Amino acid sequence: MEVVSLKLEKHMLDEIDRKLVVYRYATRTEFMRDAIREKLSDLDKEKLLSNLKKLYGFSKKNTTDKELHIARQKAFEELDKELK
């Protein structure tokens, strides 16, 4: 593993220390790694949702309710596959 140095304002560090106890993190490092993993995952989800909107969300033709239902179903299936 690589070592990363990080400077934080005191109030932010105090807040992290409070969360360590509440959410039962053993160390600040464990908390930070988890926060970074979550952020990376969120960014991937945002990109995926953006791509799905492009594929299924913007149609210039008049779309029936049935077609919209099918498109939504396909989008959610792809999203479910990607997130599992």
MIMARLUM-872002 format. One record per residue: residue number from 1; residue in three letters; x, z, y of N, C-alpha, C in turn. Coordinates in Angstrom, 3 decimals, always signed. Example, Ala and Ser with C-alpha at 12.3 -4.5 7.8 and 13.67 -1.06 7.14 Angstrom:
2
{n = 1&res = Ala&n.east = +13.190&n.up = +7.800&n.north = -5.690&ca.east = +12.300&ca.up = +7.800&ca.north = -4.500&c.east = +13.200&c.up = +7.800&c.north = -3.300}
{n = 2&res = Ser&n.east = +12.850&n.up = +7.080&n.north = -2.250&ca.east = +13.670&ca.up = +7.140&ca.north = -1.060&c.east = +12.900&c.up = +7.870&c.north = +0.030}
***
This chain:
84
{n = 1&res = Met&n.east = +0.831&n.up = +0.000&n.north = -1.187&ca.east = +0.000&ca.up = +0.000&ca.north = +0.000&c.east = +0.871&c.up = +0.000&c.north = +1.245}
{n = 2&res = Glu&n.east = +0.338&n.up = -0.603&n.north = +2.270&ca.east = +1.008&ca.up = -0.622&ca.north = +3.567&c.east = +0.539&c.up = +0.564&c.north = +4.404}
{n = 3&res = Val&n.east = +1.383&n.up = +1.044&n.north = +5.286&ca.east = +1.028&ca.up = +2.125&ca.north = +6.204&c.east = +0.595&c.up = +1.511&c.north = +7.526}
{n = 4&res = Val&n.east = -0.543&n.up = +1.986&n.north = +8.050&ca.east = -1.058&ca.up = +1.523&ca.north = +9.332&c.east = -1.211&c.up = +2.735&c.north = +10.236}
{n = 5&res = Ser&n.east = -0.707&n.up = +2.624&n.north = +11.421&ca.east = -0.830&ca.up = +3.703&ca.north = +12.401&c.east = -2.001&c.up = +3.393&c.north = +13.321}
{n = 6&res = Leu&n.east = -2.788&n.up = +4.402&n.north = +13.630&ca.east = -3.994&ca.up = +4.199&ca.north = +14.420&c.east = -4.125&c.up = +5.309&c.north = +15.441}
{n = 7&res = Lys&n.east = -4.336&n.up = +4.953&n.north = +16.693&ca.east = -4.555&ca.up = +5.947&ca.north = +17.742&c.east = -6.042&c.up = +6.008&c.north = +18.052}
{n = 8&res = Leu&n.east = -6.592&n.up = +7.229&n.north = +18.069&ca.east = -8.005&ca.up = +7.433&ca.north = +18.370&c.east = -8.157&c.up = +8.485&c.north = +19.456}
{n = 9&res = Glu&n.east = -9.227&n.up = +8.338&n.north = +20.209&ca.east = -9.533&ca.up = +9.359&ca.north = +21.208&c.east = -9.939&c.up = +10.637&c.north = +20.490}
{n = 10&res = Lys&n.east = -9.676&n.up = +11.787&n.north = +21.112&ca.east = -9.930&ca.up = +13.074&ca.north = +20.485&c.east = -11.385&c.up = +13.226&c.north = +20.074}
{n = 11&res = His&n.east = -12.323&n.up = +12.822&n.north = +20.926&ca.east = -13.740&ca.up = +13.010&ca.north = +20.573&c.east = -14.129&c.up = +12.188&c.north = +19.337}
{n = 12&res = Met&n.east = -13.518&n.up = +11.007&n.north = +19.170&ca.east = -13.806&ca.up = +10.189&ca.north = +18.001&c.east = -13.229&c.up = +10.834&c.north = +16.738}
{n = 13&res = Leu&n.east = -12.030&n.up = +11.359&n.north = +16.842&ca.east = -11.407&ca.up = +12.034&ca.north = +15.711&c.east = -12.192&c.up = +13.291&c.north = +15.323}
{n = 14&res = Asp&n.east = -12.673&n.up = +14.018&n.north = +16.324&ca.east = -13.507&ca.up = +15.200&ca.north = +16.047&c.east = -14.781&c.up = +14.805&c.north = +15.311}
{n = 15&res = Glu&n.east = -15.382&n.up = +13.694&n.north = +15.722&ca.east = -16.600&ca.up = +13.203&ca.north = +15.062&c.east = -16.303&c.up = +12.811&c.north = +13.610}
{n = 16&res = Ile&n.east = -15.185&n.up = +12.152&n.north = +13.393&ca.east = -14.779&ca.up = +11.793&ca.north = +12.031&c.east = -14.589&c.up = +13.049&c.north = +11.194}
{n = 17&res = Asp&n.east = -13.941&n.up = +14.048&n.north = +11.746&ca.east = -13.721&ca.up = +15.291&ca.north = +11.011&c.east = -15.041&c.up = +15.959&c.north = +10.628}
{n = 18&res = Arg&n.east = -16.036&n.up = +15.889&n.north = +11.497&ca.east = -17.356&ca.up = +16.449&ca.north = +11.167&c.east = -17.999&c.up = +15.656&c.north = +10.029}
{n = 19&res = Lys&n.east = -17.861&n.up = +14.336&n.north = +10.077&ca.east = -18.442&ca.up = +13.491&ca.north = +9.026&c.east = -17.750&c.up = +13.693&c.north = +7.678}
{n = 20&res = Leu&n.east = -16.460&n.up = +14.028&n.north = +7.699&ca.east = -15.738&ca.up = +14.289&ca.north = +6.453&c.east = -16.434&c.up = +15.384&c.north = +5.650}
{n = 21&res = Val&n.east = -16.849&n.up = +16.408&n.north = +6.349&ca.east = -17.502&ca.up = +17.536&ca.north = +5.691&c.east = -18.901&c.up = +17.150&c.north = +5.223}
{n = 22&res = Val&n.east = -19.668&n.up = +16.523&n.north = +6.115&ca.east = -21.055&ca.up = +16.181&ca.north = +5.800&c.east = -21.139&c.up = +15.220&c.north = +4.622}
{n = 23&res = Tyr&n.east = -20.289&n.up = +14.200&n.north = +4.612&ca.east = -20.352&ca.up = +13.168&ca.north = +3.581&c.east = -19.321&c.up = +13.359&c.north = +2.470}
{n = 24&res = Arg&n.east = -18.669&n.up = +14.509&n.north = +2.469&ca.east = -17.758&ca.up = +14.930&ca.north = +1.401&c.east = -16.591&c.up = +13.986&c.north = +1.154}
{n = 25&res = Tyr&n.east = -15.974&n.up = +13.544&n.north = +2.221&ca.east = -14.731&ca.up = +12.793&ca.north = +2.086&c.east = -13.595&c.up = +13.796&c.north = +1.967}
{n = 26&res = Ala&n.east = -12.627&n.up = +13.516&n.north = +1.107&ca.east = -11.506&ca.up = +14.429&ca.north = +0.902&c.east = -10.505&c.up = +14.362&c.north = +2.057}
{n = 27&res = Thr&n.east = -10.315&n.up = +13.147&n.north = +2.604&ca.east = -9.304&ca.up = +12.978&ca.north = +3.657&c.east = -9.800&c.up = +11.993&c.north = +4.716}
{n = 28&res = Arg&n.east = -9.129&n.up = +12.016&n.north = +5.839&ca.east = -9.417&ca.up = +11.030&ca.north = +6.890&c.east = -9.116&c.up = +9.622&c.north = +6.384}
{n = 29&res = Thr&n.east = -8.055&n.up = +9.491&n.north = +5.610&ca.east = -7.673&ca.up = +8.178&ca.north = +5.073&c.east = -8.780&c.up = +7.611&c.north = +4.203}
{n = 30&res = Glu&n.east = -9.345&n.up = +8.441&n.north = +3.344&ca.east = -10.440&ca.up = +7.993&ca.north = +2.486&c.east = -11.632&c.up = +7.532&c.north = +3.329}
{n = 31&res = Phe&n.east = -11.929&n.up = +8.298&n.north = +4.376&ca.east = -13.028&ca.up = +7.938&ca.north = +5.282&c.east = -12.766&c.up = +6.588&c.north = +5.950}
{n = 32&res = Met&n.east = -11.548&n.up = +6.398&n.north = +6.459&ca.east = -11.198&ca.up = +5.158&ca.north = +7.158&c.east = -11.226&c.up = +3.960&c.north = +6.215}
{n = 33&res = Arg&n.east = -10.712&n.up = +4.113&n.north = +5.008&ca.east = -10.747&ca.up = +3.008&ca.north = +4.047&c.east = -12.185&c.up = +2.602&c.north = +3.741}
{n = 34&res = Asp&n.east = -13.043&n.up = +3.598&n.north = +3.551&ca.east = -14.445&ca.up = +3.321&ca.north = +3.265&c.east = -15.112&c.up = +2.615&c.north = +4.448}
{n = 35&res = Ala&n.east = -14.811&n.up = +3.066&n.north = +5.660&ca.east = -15.384&ca.up = +2.444&ca.north = +6.857&c.east = -14.920&c.up = +0.988&c.north = +6.987}
{n = 36&res = Ile&n.east = -13.670&n.up = +0.731&n.north = +6.693&ca.east = -13.139&ca.up = -0.636&ca.north = +6.777&c.east = -13.773&c.up = -1.523&c.north = +5.703}
{n = 37&res = Arg&n.east = -13.896&n.up = -1.001&n.north = +4.469&ca.east = -14.562&ca.up = -1.762&ca.north = +3.408&c.east = -15.986&c.up = -2.134&c.north = +3.823}
{n = 38&res = Glu&n.east = -16.700&n.up = -1.163&n.north = +4.379&ca.east = -18.085&ca.up = -1.397&ca.north = +4.796&c.east = -18.158&c.up = -2.457&c.north = +5.899}
{n = 39&res = Lys&n.east = -17.248&n.up = -2.400&n.north = +6.855&ca.east = -17.228&ca.up = -3.384&ca.north = +7.940&c.east = -16.938&c.up = -4.785&c.north = +7.403}
{n = 40&res = Leu&n.east = -15.976&n.up = -4.898&n.north = +6.496&ca.east = -15.660&ca.up = -6.205&ca.north = +5.906&c.east = -16.862&c.up = -6.757&c.north = +5.146}
{n = 41&res = Ser&n.east = -17.543&n.up = -5.905&n.north = +4.424&ca.east = -18.740&ca.up = -6.320&ca.north = +3.697&c.east = -19.842&c.up = -6.771&c.north = +4.657}
{n = 42&res = Asp&n.east = -20.027&n.up = -6.031&n.north = +5.750&ca.east = -21.032&ca.up = -6.395&ca.north = +6.754&c.east = -20.737&c.up = -7.763&c.north = +7.370}
{n = 43&res = Leu&n.east = -19.463&n.up = -8.023&n.north = +7.638&ca.east = -19.086&ca.up = -9.320&ca.north = +8.206&c.east = -19.402&c.up = -10.455&c.north = +7.234}
{n = 44&res = Asp&n.east = -19.130&n.up = -10.231&n.north = +5.947&ca.east = -19.456&ca.up = -11.241&ca.north = +4.935&c.east = -20.965&c.up = -11.470&c.north = +4.869}
{n = 45&res = Lys&n.east = -21.745&n.up = -10.400&n.north = +4.926&ca.east = -23.207&ca.up = -10.515&ca.north = +4.890&c.east = -23.718&c.up = -11.286&c.north = +6.101}
{n = 46&res = Glu&n.east = -23.169&n.up = -10.991&n.north = +7.286&ca.east = -23.581&ca.up = -11.703&ca.north = +8.499&c.east = -23.310&c.up = -13.191&c.north = +8.382}
{n = 47&res = Lys&n.east = -22.151&n.up = -13.546&n.north = +7.851&ca.east = -21.803&ca.up = -14.961&ca.north = +7.686&c.east = -22.761&c.up = -15.628&c.north = +6.700}
{n = 48&res = Leu&n.east = -23.043&n.up = -14.959&n.north = +5.600&ca.east = -23.954&ca.up = -15.494&ca.north = +4.597&c.east = -25.354&c.up = -15.688&c.north = +5.180}
{n = 49&res = Leu&n.east = -25.849&n.up = -14.703&n.north = +5.894&ca.east = -27.176&ca.up = -14.823&ca.north = +6.504&c.east = -27.225&c.up = -15.958&c.north = +7.520}
{n = 50&res = Ser&n.east = -26.159&n.up = -16.106&n.north = +8.272&ca.east = -26.085&ca.up = -17.194&ca.north = +9.237&c.east = -26.143&c.up = -18.554&c.north = +8.535}
{n = 51&res = Asn&n.east = -25.416&n.up = -18.666&n.north = +7.428&ca.east = -25.439&ca.up = -19.915&ca.north = +6.663&c.east = -26.812&c.up = -20.175&c.north = +6.068}
{n = 52&res = Leu&n.east = -27.467&n.up = -19.132&n.north = +5.575&ca.east = -28.806&ca.up = -19.290&ca.north = +5.018&c.east = -29.799&c.up = -19.728&c.north = +6.088}
{n = 53&res = Lys&n.east = -29.668&n.up = -19.174&n.north = +7.284&ca.east = -30.558&ca.up = -19.585&ca.north = +8.375&c.east = -30.384&c.up = -21.070&c.north = +8.681}
{n = 54&res = Lys&n.east = -29.134&n.up = -21.519&n.north = +8.658&ca.east = -28.874&ca.up = -22.935&ca.north = +8.914&c.east = -29.496&c.up = -23.811&c.north = +7.834}
{n = 55&res = Leu&n.east = -29.389&n.up = -23.353&n.north = +6.582&ca.east = -29.908&ca.up = -24.143&ca.north = +5.471&c.east = -31.424&c.up = -24.151&c.north = +5.391}
{n = 56&res = Tyr&n.east = -32.032&n.up = -22.996&n.north = +5.594&ca.east = -33.461&ca.up = -22.869&ca.north = +5.309&c.east = -34.325&c.up = -22.537&c.north = +6.518}
{n = 57&res = Gly&n.east = -33.721&n.up = -22.105&n.north = +7.590&ca.east = -34.528&ca.up = -21.579&ca.north = +8.673&c.east = -34.897&c.up = -22.554&c.north = +9.768}
{n = 58&res = Phe&n.east = -34.218&n.up = -23.634&n.north = +9.875&ca.east = -34.441&ca.up = -24.520&ca.north = +11.006&c.east = -34.821&c.up = -25.916&c.north = +10.544}
{n = 59&res = Ser&n.east = -36.084&n.up = -26.134&n.north = +10.398&ca.east = -36.580&ca.up = -27.428&ca.north = +9.970&c.east = -37.319&c.up = -28.074&c.north = +11.131}
{n = 60&res = Lys&n.east = -37.064&n.up = -29.352&n.north = +11.387&ca.east = -37.716&ca.up = -30.037&ca.north = +12.505&c.east = -39.067&c.up = -30.617&c.north = +12.114}
{n = 61&res = Lys&n.east = -39.337&n.up = -30.670&n.north = +10.824&ca.east = -40.627&ca.up = -31.210&ca.north = +10.396&c.east = -41.643&c.up = -30.078&c.north = +10.265}
{n = 62&res = Asn&n.east = -42.907&n.up = -30.454&n.north = +10.236&ca.east = -43.941&ca.up = -29.464&ca.north = +9.987&c.east = -43.852&c.up = -29.045&c.north = +8.527}
{n = 63&res = Thr&n.east = -43.763&n.up = -27.758&n.north = +8.318&ca.east = -43.574&ca.up = -27.227&ca.north = +6.976&c.east = -44.818&c.up = -26.453&c.north = +6.562}
{n = 64&res = Thr&n.east = -45.245&n.up = -26.683&n.north = +5.341&ca.east = -46.420&ca.up = -25.972&ca.north = +4.843&c.east = -46.031&c.up = -24.548&c.north = +4.462}
{n = 65&res = Asp&n.east = -47.032&n.up = -23.698&n.north = +4.326&ca.east = -46.780&ca.up = -22.319&ca.north = +3.904&c.east = -46.120&c.up = -22.283&c.north = +2.532}
{n = 66&res = Lys&n.east = -46.543&n.up = -23.186&n.north = +1.662&ca.east = -45.968&ca.up = -23.238&ca.north = +0.320&c.east = -44.486&c.up = -23.599&c.north = +0.387}
{n = 67&res = Glu&n.east = -44.137&n.up = -24.593&n.north = +1.218&ca.east = -42.735&ca.up = -24.992&ca.north = +1.370&c.east = -41.898&c.up = -23.857&c.north = +1.955}
{n = 68&res = Leu&n.east = -42.464&n.up = -23.137&n.north = +2.934&ca.east = -41.758&ca.up = -22.000&ca.north = +3.522&c.east = -41.532&c.up = -20.912&c.north = +2.475}
{n = 69&res = His&n.east = -42.543&n.up = -20.662&n.north = +1.659&ca.east = -42.423&ca.up = -19.653&ca.north = +0.617&c.east = -41.305&c.up = -20.028&c.north = -0.360}
{n = 70&res = Ile&n.east = -41.248&n.up = -21.266&n.north = -0.763&ca.east = -40.213&ca.up = -21.732&ca.north = -1.688&c.east = -38.830&c.up = -21.620&c.north = -1.051}
{n = 71&res = Ala&n.east = -38.718&n.up = -22.009&n.north = +0.218&ca.east = -37.434&ca.up = -21.931&ca.north = +0.920&c.east = -36.972&c.up = -20.479&c.north = +1.042}
{n = 72&res = Arg&n.east = -37.892&n.up = -19.590&n.north = +1.383&ca.east = -37.532&ca.up = -18.169&ca.north = +1.478&c.east = -37.080&c.up = -17.637&c.north = +0.125}
{n = 73&res = Gln&n.east = -37.799&n.up = -18.007&n.north = -0.902&ca.east = -37.464&ca.up = -17.550&ca.north = -2.247&c.east = -36.060&c.up = -18.010&c.north = -2.639}
{n = 74&res = Lys&n.east = -35.739&n.up = -19.269&n.north = -2.357&ca.east = -34.402&ca.up = -19.787&ca.north = -2.663&c.east = -33.335&c.up = -19.042&c.north = -1.854}
{n = 75&res = Ala&n.east = -33.624&n.up = -18.794&n.north = -0.584&ca.east = -32.670&ca.up = -18.098&ca.north = +0.276&c.east = -32.399&c.up = -16.690&c.north = -0.249}
{n = 76&res = Phe&n.east = -33.449&n.up = -15.984&n.north = -0.622&ca.east = -33.261&ca.up = -14.630&ca.north = -1.133&c.east = -32.550&c.up = -14.630&c.north = -2.485}
{n = 77&res = Glu&n.east = -32.802&n.up = -15.622&n.north = -3.311&ca.east = -32.089&ca.up = -15.712&ca.north = -4.584&c.east = -30.602&c.up = -15.926&c.north = -4.361}
{n = 78&res = Glu&n.east = -30.255&n.up = -16.794&n.north = -3.425&ca.east = -28.847&ca.up = -17.038&ca.north = -3.107&c.east = -28.212&c.up = -15.789&c.north = -2.520}
{n = 79&res = Leu&n.east = -28.931&n.up = -15.124&n.north = -1.633&ca.east = -28.425&ca.up = -13.900&ca.north = -1.021&c.east = -28.213&c.up = -12.826&c.north = -2.094}
{n = 80&res = Asp&n.east = -29.152&n.up = -12.695&n.north = -2.999&ca.east = -29.051&ca.up = -11.714&ca.north = -4.064&c.east = -27.851&c.up = -12.013&c.north = -4.950}
{n = 81&res = Lys&n.east = -27.648&n.up = -13.297&n.north = -5.283&ca.east = -26.485&ca.up = -13.693&ca.north = -6.099&c.east = -25.179&c.up = -13.356&c.north = -5.399}
{n = 82&res = Glu&n.east = -25.127&n.up = -13.644&n.north = -4.114&ca.east = -23.898&ca.up = -13.432&ca.north = -3.338&c.east = -23.561&c.up = -11.947&c.north = -3.182}
{n = 83&res = Leu&n.east = -24.579&n.up = -11.121&n.north = -3.024&ca.east = -24.341&ca.up = -9.707&ca.north = -2.757&c.east = -24.137&c.up = -8.878&c.north = -4.024}
{n = 84&res = Lys&n.east = -24.425&n.up = -9.425&n.north = -5.178&ca.east = -24.236&ca.up = -8.654&ca.north = -6.424&c.east = -22.843&c.up = -8.752&c.north = -6.944}
***
